[in-house]
Amino acid sequence: MTGRIMDGRPAGQKIRECVKRQVDGLHESGVRPLLATILVGDNPASRVYVRNKHSACRDASIASRNIELNSNTSQSELLDVINDLNKDPNVTGILLQLPLPRGLDDASE
């Protein structure tokens, strides 16, 4: 059996185009999607991942907002930020970037 190189870029491009059309349809009906990201601490890989998510949002005409918290943020401060975003009617999605710094729980209720 011989190996076959698979290139996912064409499939990814089709998905991005489909998302863009769907977002354009939402805009036409008055809905403006907004993704809020929360980055706690200064993990370089997490920073790149969040930056890429915001770039993808721009490409799809989705608004985005990044909230950066220092690594000394307490669990209650983090939950307050998440609760405030949950209450914001303009925010349609929240991404809490993992991993969190030691001492913070991503499964806290």
C-alpha positions in Angstrom: 0.0 0.0 0.0 1.4 3.4 -1.0 1.0 6.5 1.1 -1.1 9.4 -0.1 -0.6 13.0 0.9 -3.8 14.7 1.9 -4.1 18.4 1.8 -6.8 19.8 4.1 -6.5 23.4 2.9 -9.1 23.1 0.1 -11.6 21.6 2.5 -10.8 24.2 5.1 -11.3 27.0 2.6 -14.7 25.7 1.6 -15.7 25.6 5.3 -14.5 29.1 5.8 -16.5 30.3 2.7 -19.6 28.6 4.0 -19.3 30.2 7.4 -18.8 33.6 5.8 -22.0 33.1 3.8 -23.9 32.1 6.9 -22.5 35.1 8.9 -23.5 37.4 6.0 -27.0 36.0 6.2 -27.0 36.7 10.0 -25.9 40.3 9.3 -28.8 40.7 6.8 -31.2 39.7 9.5 -29.7 42.1 12.0 -27.6 39.6 14.0 -24.0 40.6 14.6 -22.1 37.6 16.0 -19.3 38.5 18.5 -16.8 36.1 20.0 -15.2 37.0 23.3 -11.9 35.3 24.2 -10.4 35.2 27.6 -6.7 34.6 27.9 -5.3 34.2 31.4 -1.6 34.3 31.9 1.1 34.5 29.2 1.3 31.1 27.6 2.9 31.7 24.1 1.0 28.9 22.4 -2.3 30.1 23.8 -1.5 33.6 22.7 -1.0 32.4 19.1 -4.2 30.3 19.2 -6.2 33.3 20.4 -4.7 35.5 17.8 -5.6 33.0 15.1 -9.2 32.8 16.3 -9.5 36.6 16.0 -8.0 36.5 12.5 -10.5 33.8 11.5 -13.3 35.9 13.0 -12.2 38.9 10.9 -12.1 36.7 7.8 -15.7 35.6 8.5 -17.0 39.1 9.4 -17.5 38.1 13.0 -16.7 40.7 15.6 -14.3 39.7 18.3 -13.1 41.0 21.7 -10.1 39.7 23.6 -9.9 40.0 27.4 -6.4 39.3 28.9 -6.0 38.6 32.5 -2.7 38.2 34.4 -1.7 34.9 35.8 -2.5 36.2 39.4 -6.2 36.4 38.5 -8.3 34.7 41.2 -11.0 32.1 40.4 -13.7 34.6 41.5 -12.3 37.3 39.3 -12.3 35.0 36.3 -15.9 33.9 37.0 -16.9 37.5 37.3 -15.5 38.2 33.8 -17.3 35.2 32.4 -20.6 36.1 34.1 -20.3 39.7 32.8 -19.8 38.3 29.2 -22.8 36.0 29.7 -24.9 39.0 30.6 -23.7 41.1 27.6 -26.4 40.7 24.9 -23.8 41.6 22.2 -21.6 38.5 23.0 -22.7 35.4 21.2 -19.8 33.2 22.1 -17.1 32.9 24.7 -13.9 31.1 24.4 -11.9 30.5 27.6 -8.4 29.6 26.4 -6.8 26.7 28.1 -4.6 25.8 29.8 -5.3 28.1 32.7 -2.5 29.0 35.2 -2.1 26.8 38.2 -4.7 27.4 40.8 -7.6 28.1 38.4 -10.3 25.6 37.7 -11.8 25.5 34.2 -14.7 23.4 35.3 -15.8 25.6 38.2 -19.6 26.2 38.5 
